Amino acid sequence: MQPWPKQSALTIGFAHAAYQLREEYLARNGAAASFEVRTVEDLKARAHEADVLVVSGLWRNDMLAGLSKLRFIQSISAGTDQFDKQKLAAAGVRLASAQGGNERAVAEHAISLILALARQLHLARDNQAKRFWRPMIGDRSRREDELGGRTLVIVGLGRIGLRLAAIASAFGMRVIGVRRRPGSEPNVERIVLPAELHAALAQADFVALTCPLTPETEGLIDAAALAAMKPSANLINVARGRVVDEPALIAALEAGRIAGAGIDCVYEEPLPATSPLWAMPQVLLTPHSAGETRAYEGNVIDILLDNLGQLERGEGELLNQIV
């Protein structure tokens, strides 16, 4: 294998619809030649120029065949399910994720959705738009709730899940984690295996999905999983849309089999205008923005520069290496 060139001999392509990644790279005195594109079409037209691509949602696996220069992809996102890892490996292209770059942001977003649903902030906003001052409520089951003493089941105890556990613990919540490896973690009362998922769901007041999308997690929250939840429970999805069987979720919400949902990611994005989720008052939707903060470009470029340095020094394992 040829030695990795110095950064000044590279061309880096930054590809994202909105993020100002090239600007952040140049602000760090990045030495490589670089370009930035905002659409799939523009990426297809210019990707052949790049030794390194910084990309996530604009990537298409059919691009790879024409990219003879490409040697490294730095994903902009923590998730890498859009990349064909076998094809990348066969082509000798390394891949690293941006895992950790948004762990604080996504965990904070998840607890924000939990708080909003518990305190009914989404309904208050709806009432504000209607100029309606809601009277006091006699039915205790319909009032706002407190988080202290409530049970949160976190599906996926990676960096985001563990940070969410720490925040939830500070609110006095009881945390149960679901992951493939047994063991113990700070702020988590108990860890159960995926085979025990439904038993854990039955205890939950809130279920937060923070797992990656894999063959094992695709459709994990299906009709049976939703049926295992309490009618008073809420589902929070800051993972990937395909972790949830969306028609089953809609049916459960319509039938009142669960109380509500805070959803940051859906099966098809943007969410189609015909989706019933738009009009459900017990649903709080955000546009896959959990990881999107003012600090995000800097976090991604930190990981990119770390990996470029490791490649130049000939070190084996990259930060967040996937391929």
Stockholm file with secondary structure:
# STOCKHOLM 1.0

chainA/1-323         MQPWPKQSALTIGFAHAAYQLREEYLARNGAAASFEVRTVEDLKARAHEADVLVVSGLWRNDMLAGLSKLRFIQSISAGTDQFDKQKLAAAGVRLASAQGGNERAVAEHAISLILALARQLHLARDNQAKRFWRPMIGDRSRREDELGGRTLVIVGLGRIGLRLAAIASAFGMRVIGVRRRPGSEPNVERIVLPAELHAALAQADFVALTCPLTPETEGLIDAAALAAMKPSANLINVARGRVVDEPALIAALEAGRIAGAGIDCVYEEPLPATSPLWAMPQVLLTPHSAGETRAYEGNVIDILLDNLGQLERGEGELLNQIV
#=GR chainA/1-323 SS CCCCCCGGGCEEEEECSSCCHHHHHHHTTCCSEEEEECSHHHHHHHGGGCSEEEESTTCCGGGGGGCSSCCEEEESSSCCTTSCHHHHHHHTCEEECCTTSSHHHHHHHHHHHHHHHHTTHHHHHHHHHTTCCCCCCSCGGGSCCCCTTCEEEEECCSHHHHHHHHHHHHTTCEEEEECSSCCCCTTCSEEECGGGHHHHHTTCSEEEECCCCCTTTTTCBCHHHHHHSCTTCEEEECSCGGGBCHHHHHHHHHTTSSCEEEESCCSSSSCCTTCGGGGCTTEEECCSCTTCCTTHHHHHHHHHHHHHHHHHHTCSSCTTBCC
#=GC SS_cons         CCCCCCGGGCEEEEECSSCCHHHHHHHTTCCSEEEEECSHHHHHHHGGGCSEEEESTTCCGGGGGGCSSCCEEEESSSCCTTSCHHHHHHHTCEEECCTTSSHHHHHHHHHHHHHHHHTTHHHHHHHHHTTCCCCCCSCGGGSCCCCTTCEEEEECCSHHHHHHHHHHHHTTCEEEEECSSCCCCTTCSEEECGGGHHHHHTTCSEEEECCCCCTTTTTCBCHHHHHHSCTTCEEEECSCGGGBCHHHHHHHHHTTSSCEEEESCCSSSSCCTTCGGGGCTTEEECCSCTTCCTTHHHHHHHHHHHHHHHHHHTCSSCTTBCC
//
